[in-house]
């Protein structure tokens, strides 16, 4: 399972189902096993934020992705994010663009 599978049909999924798919991806895909609980919470919060936008009919733009990444990069030490984590989060944010 990949990030695109988790974020597919974001508007039509419930928060519970998105959380299930995210946890399944974390378990089955060895590429994402390095993400700890805090990183998973950050990712889930980003997904919930994008889902809320999608429900209002707002599409994800490159500018919003850059804004989120800038915020995460500025707070990476406080949040305990590594550069690898930031790359994976950027990939997640890019998967919202269609």
Residue frames relative to the residue before (quaternion, step in Angstrom):
aa qw qx qy qz dx dy dz
X 1.0000 0.0000 0.0000 0.0000 0.00 0.00 0.00
X 0.1930 -0.7843 0.5855 0.0700 3.55 -1.00 0.91
X 0.7050 -0.4515 0.3367 0.4309 3.56 -1.31 0.11
X 0.6242 0.5437 -0.3477 0.4403 3.59 1.00 -0.74
X 0.6217 0.5336 -0.3431 0.4594 3.60 1.13 -0.60
X 0.6489 0.5114 -0.3142 0.4676 3.57 1.06 -0.73
X 0.7714 0.3794 -0.1898 0.4744 3.58 0.86 -0.95
X 0.4416 0.6912 -0.4619 0.3375 3.59 1.27 0.02
X 0.8404 0.0461 -0.0827 0.5337 3.58 -0.96 0.93
X 0.0474 0.8552 -0.5115 0.0681 3.54 0.97 0.94
X 0.6653 0.5340 -0.2970 0.4289 3.53 1.00 -0.83
X 0.7279 0.4518 -0.2325 0.4604 3.56 1.08 -0.75
X 0.6373 0.5384 -0.3246 0.4456 3.60 1.25 -0.20
X 0.4438 -0.6472 0.5397 0.3047 3.53 -1.22 0.50
X 0.6490 -0.5064 0.3908 0.4119 3.56 -1.26 0.37
X 0.6291 0.5468 -0.3328 0.4410 3.58 0.99 -0.80
X 0.6785 0.4839 -0.2920 0.4693 3.60 0.91 -0.92
X 0.6240 0.5271 -0.3409 0.4654 3.59 1.02 -0.73
X 0.6488 0.5112 -0.3138 0.4683 3.57 0.97 -0.86
X 0.6297 0.5308 -0.3292 0.4620 3.60 1.00 -0.79
X 0.6829 0.4868 -0.2898 0.4612 3.58 0.86 -0.96
X 0.6318 0.5298 -0.3275 0.4614 3.58 1.04 -0.77
X 0.6742 0.4824 -0.2960 0.4744 3.59 0.90 -0.88
X 0.6281 0.5245 -0.3343 0.4676 3.59 1.04 -0.73
X 0.6419 0.5139 -0.3209 0.4699 3.57 0.99 -0.82
X 0.6470 0.5245 -0.3184 0.4526 3.59 0.96 -0.85
X 0.6826 0.4819 -0.2861 0.4691 3.59 1.06 -0.74
X 0.7839 0.3982 -0.1915 0.4363 3.57 0.80 -0.99
X 0.7207 0.4033 -0.2483 0.5062 3.59 1.06 -0.60
X 0.3608 -0.7720 0.4758 0.2178 3.62 -0.40 1.16
X 0.5575 0.6253 -0.3846 0.3877 3.58 1.18 -0.39
X 0.7603 0.3691 -0.1815 0.5028 3.59 1.12 -0.65
X 0.4300 0.7210 -0.4540 0.2986 3.61 1.21 0.18
X 0.5963 0.5878 -0.3664 0.4058 3.60 1.17 -0.36
X 0.5664 0.6025 -0.3893 0.4057 3.60 1.21 -0.28
X 0.2826 -0.7687 0.5520 0.1566 3.56 -0.72 1.07
X 0.7670 -0.3889 0.2496 0.4453 3.58 -1.32 0.03
X 0.6531 0.5107 -0.3237 0.4559 3.61 0.97 -0.80
X 0.6501 0.5056 -0.3124 0.4735 3.57 1.02 -0.82
X 0.6380 0.5211 -0.3232 0.4659 3.58 1.01 -0.79
X 0.6331 0.5210 -0.3313 0.4669 3.59 1.04 -0.74
X 0.6285 0.5252 -0.3313 0.4684 3.59 1.00 -0.81
X 0.6645 0.4995 -0.2977 0.4694 3.56 0.92 -0.92
X 0.6642 0.4974 -0.3136 0.4617 3.59 0.89 -0.86
X 0.6347 0.5250 -0.3300 0.4611 3.58 1.02 -0.76
X 0.6391 0.5133 -0.3212 0.4742 3.59 1.04 -0.77
X 0.6436 0.5116 -0.3212 0.4699 3.58 1.00 -0.83
X 0.6580 0.5058 -0.3146 0.4607 3.59 0.92 -0.88
X 0.6388 0.5241 -0.3202 0.4633 3.58 1.02 -0.78
X 0.6831 0.4685 -0.2839 0.4830 3.58 0.94 -0.87
X 0.6116 0.5359 -0.3562 0.4603 3.59 1.07 -0.63
X 0.6341 0.5268 -0.3283 0.4611 3.56 0.99 -0.83
X 0.6419 0.5062 -0.3193 0.4794 3.59 1.01 -0.80
X 0.6593 0.5178 -0.3111 0.4477 3.57 0.94 -0.90
X 0.6326 0.5342 -0.3317 0.4521 3.57 1.05 -0.72
X 0.6889 0.4455 -0.2668 0.5057 3.57 1.19 -0.56
X 0.5567 -0.6371 0.3726 0.3813 3.58 1.29 0.00
X 0.5048 0.6341 -0.4311 0.3967 3.59 1.23 0.31
X 0.2798 -0.7665 0.5599 0.1440 3.57 -0.79 1.06
X 0.5164 -0.6333 0.4833 0.3141 3.54 -1.18 0.62
X 0.1526 -0.7926 0.5867 0.0654 3.55 -0.85 0.99
X 0.6664 -0.4909 0.3833 0.4099 3.54 -1.30 0.22
X 0.6236 0.5488 -0.3327 0.4465 3.56 1.09 -0.71
X 0.6689 0.4847 -0.3125 0.4690 3.60 0.91 -0.82
X 0.6140 0.5322 -0.3427 0.4715 3.59 1.10 -0.65
X 0.6611 0.4955 -0.3047 0.4739 3.58 0.93 -0.86
X 0.6325 0.5313 -0.3317 0.4556 3.59 1.00 -0.75
X 0.6653 0.4927 -0.3007 0.4734 3.58 0.91 -0.90
X 0.6715 0.4926 -0.3029 0.4634 3.58 0.92 -0.90
X 0.6161 0.5371 -0.3478 0.4594 3.59 1.02 -0.71
X 0.6560 0.5097 -0.3047 0.4658 3.57 0.93 -0.92
X 0.6829 0.4768 -0.2893 0.4717 3.59 0.90 -0.91
X 0.6455 0.5196 -0.3247 0.4559 3.58 0.98 -0.79
X 0.6554 0.5139 -0.3150 0.4551 3.60 0.96 -0.82
X 0.7700 0.3303 -0.1652 0.5203 3.58 1.06 -0.75
X 0.2962 0.8101 -0.4761 0.1712 3.59 1.22 0.30
X 0.6590 0.4976 -0.3222 0.4629 3.61 0.96 -0.72
X 0.6575 0.5028 -0.3029 0.4723 3.57 0.94 -0.89
X 0.7166 0.4329 -0.2423 0.4903 3.58 1.02 -0.82
X 0.4216 -0.7245 0.4503 0.3076 3.59 1.24 -0.28
X 0.3923 0.7265 -0.4716 0.3095 3.58 1.10 0.67
X 0.2877 -0.7174 0.6051 0.1907 3.55 -1.08 0.77
X 0.6664 -0.4844 0.3644 0.4341 3.56 -1.26 0.14
X 0.6067 0.5451 -0.3487 0.4617 3.59 1.12 -0.61
X 0.6329 0.5214 -0.3209 0.4740 3.57 1.03 -0.81
X 0.6512 0.5181 -0.3109 0.4592 3.57 0.97 -0.88
X 0.6288 0.5268 -0.3348 0.4637 3.60 1.04 -0.75
X 0.6771 0.4844 -0.2962 0.4682 3.58 0.95 -0.85
X 0.6350 0.5098 -0.3299 0.4775 3.57 1.04 -0.69
X 0.6276 0.5202 -0.3395 0.4693 3.59 1.02 -0.74
X 0.6273 0.5253 -0.3336 0.4682 3.58 1.02 -0.77
X 0.6221 0.5317 -0.3322 0.4689 3.58 1.04 -0.76
X 0.6822 0.4836 -0.2924 0.4640 3.57 0.85 -0.96
X 0.6367 0.5168 -0.3305 0.4673 3.59 1.03 -0.70
X 0.6288 0.5521 -0.3464 0.4240 3.61 1.08 -0.61
X 0.5776 0.5804 -0.3806 0.4297 3.60 1.23 -0.29
X 0.6170 0.5384 -0.3549 0.4511 3.58 1.13 -0.56
X 0.1369 -0.7940 0.5887 0.0657 3.56 -0.94 0.88
